[in-house]
Amino acid sequence: MVLSSLPVLLGRFGLWAVAAGSLWALIATVVSMRKGGGWARSARRGMVVALVGAILAAAGLEWALFHHDFSLPYVASVSAKNLPSLYLFSAWWGSLEGSLLLWCLLVLAFAVPAQQTKGMGEKVRRAFPLLPAATALFFAGVMLRFANPLSGWPGGGAGPSDGIGLNPLLQDPGMAYHPPLLYLGFTGLVVPGAWALAILFTGEKEDWTKPTRRWVLAAWGMLSAGILLGSWWAYHELGWGGWWFWDPVENASLMPWLALTAYAHGALAQEARGMLRRWNLGLLLLAYALTLFGTFLTRSGILTSVHAFSESGLGSWFLGYIAVFLLIAFGVLAWRWDDLDDPKPPGGLITKEGAILYNHLLFGGLLLAVLLGTTWPILAELATGERVSGGAPFFAATIPPIALPTLFLMAVAPWFGWGRTGKESLRPRLIAGVVGGVVVSGGLAWARASMGMGMGGWAHVVSVFILGAVLGPILADFVRTARAVGGSRKALIKRPRHWGGLLVHLGIAVLAVGATGASGGKTAVDFQLAPQETAVVVEGVSLRHVGVTVKSRKSHRAWIANVVLTQQGKEHPLQSERRDYGSNWPGTTEMALLSNWKRDIAITLAETESDGSASYRVTIQPFLSWLWVGGALSLLGFLWAGRKGG
Amino acid sequence: MTRERRLALVAITVAAVIAFLRWGLVGRNPQAPLPSALEGKTVPEAVELPLIGSESEVLFPFLAEGEEGWPAVTVVNFWGSWCTACEREMPHLVAIDKEWKACREEGGESCPVLLGVAFYDALENATAFLENHDATYPNYLDLEGKVVVGWGIYGAPETFFVDRHGKIVERWVGPIDVETLRRIAGEVAILP
């Protein structure tokens, strides 16, 4: 029997404090909704106790990781003595148990300050802790029952002398930040979800969209950043040249994003016209449920093939909690349905509110497609008794026909008016859109022709035109506003929300050009080359293999291949790596990348021979870097829209 | 619609969704296949690898995609003696190999062939592992990961099902069992 150190003991105590504090907050909140006053204060204290408990647990876990306390199985399974400090820290969320703790901590850290949001009524504020307290209680329960990151070995052994180490795929700066960023987005959704549930429970006619706007923007932005970073990481680290795999893990983060994006537009209609309250409440609850569903998909062991989790009953707990939430939340929504009716009918198709209704339908369609594609293999098995592999072909067939009309709507709808759209205001915008579309299409056609590429598929052609159609009216509007207020800086500062939203649209349009260009024009070629041998990849691009060196680093051995990539007469010396992390893990690759605005050329080292030769896979994808530029523009847009005065 | 009907609608919908998920996901084989971007890919180029127990290097896999002479089904299992899940899985592979050997000895037409690849592994550890489990089907040693990158291996164990044209039709991530091996190999064998 090994006596655990004080920080670990405090951490274990902290987990119980999370459970006790959140249970108390839940009970006190329910009572306070009838009796008010002291009970509400008590509930708030319960939440604070839970938050402090979660901080203690996290601190205990980090202490154990940095002190190599392998008497904790979790520490032994995700870290090792030779792990650099950054990855010792990020080993916290290296596996299921620690991820649950991070989730729980973030939910509480958001919920405690969010309850003080200005502009919300007292009654609704009292009911606010319902959802965060229930969420924290559930996660604490799951940790204490099935997946405790701080529990010791059965029998209390001292554990191994060294740990297994962190999965090398997670040993990348991108992967150190990616899960917490995604979890920030996921858990941030608990705040709007909590307000939605509180409003439904109290039946108050609360106008929540304005006070909660920045919370929604923050969660939306972080979720977007998490998705983008995940994609960027997959492209740079997995070494297959792909950047989006329609992998269930990716889809799990995309689904709440789609629901939240639909909500963000619905909230505009509610603010301006008092419309769509039911839709908006429903979408917020749905977004919260989808974050749980995503966690269930990716963290219950259903898709990761980790035996223990499904056997332990964790999956059933998750489903049970989701079921209870859906029943209560949508039950109350159904109950209040008639009290929430929309005061003003939409003014017509060519109005902002009409476009937002369409937007809801399209996003509903996208969400349904992703949901079906993710669970399709199961549905098919139900129907036919045979297993099918769903995946990419399904999404390739269903997503573009819904996504392209959505993009089109994105280009025109910002210029519609509320209630009615004046012809005199719409016409110049439409003209600017068509002019922009023609100019951008022409420019990119020239760039393609200069590299001997074809048109790149209809989806790409349409996206390129839409990019111009988005850009044209924005520029026109900006010039007009700048003239009116006297200076472009003044124009930008004056309506942060307007410009922020448009910048997000522009970023999405740029991203769409990158996505359709890269997937429509992808080329992959394999070569085996002797030292100093040169191969022609495509016209104007050749690859020379120089040689391979082997290096031993702290946590791995690296085979580093030196190559010279020649593009249109210009030589670029590059390095492509393969890494071996020892006997516990498969190796990873670090591809060499030559990226410019026209195309990405990626070189993956497949294998090396004792005679000094090496095999490579070279992947060429047109306009791929536009994905990251577009994503960055959108994120800037989120930041801009969140500025004061928005 | 009345309030009661709306509530009933919500209850029924939620119950149906949850029942579907419960049946379809939780109740399933925990080693459900990882939907893969690699399925339908051709077999990567053949590479010479040491054949464990023979002291000679042999081409793996024996043929390239599109070449004549592939068996109806080739099952390729990637493993390592360092992997605990492989320890659990190995008896299933040995059992199915007996079955398929018997099939070939009886002169069956579409009997599957099983191959193993131990990767990032020491020769003596891999050899001892195979001896402990009485595994006698061909096992290659990929000491430096020459082939695992090309096959896109994410971890051990992983099992690939290759059809009679040398095309990968199915990839199974995580330990596999006799029933699954038999079922998927059966499905692949009847492909044209």
Interface residues (C-beta under 8 A of the other chain):
Chain A: L169 G239 W240 G242 F245 W246 D247 P248 L297 S300 G301 I302 L303 S305 V306 H307 F309 S310 E311 G315 S316 L319 I322 A323 L326 L327 F330 G331 L333 A334 W335 W337 D338 T375 P377 I378 L379 E381 L382 E386 R387 S389 G390 G391 A392 D526 Q528 R578 D580 G582 S583 N584 W585 P586 G587 T589 T604 L605 A606 E607 T608 S615
Chain B: R3 R6 L7 L9 V10 A11 T13 V14 A15 V17 I18 F20 L21 R22 W23 G24 L25 V26 R28 P30 Q31 A32 P33 L34 P35 S36 A37 E39 E45 V47 G80 W82 A85 F119 Y120 D121 A122 E144 G145 K146 V147 V148 V149 G150 G152 I153 Y154 G155 A156 E170 V173 G174 P175 E187
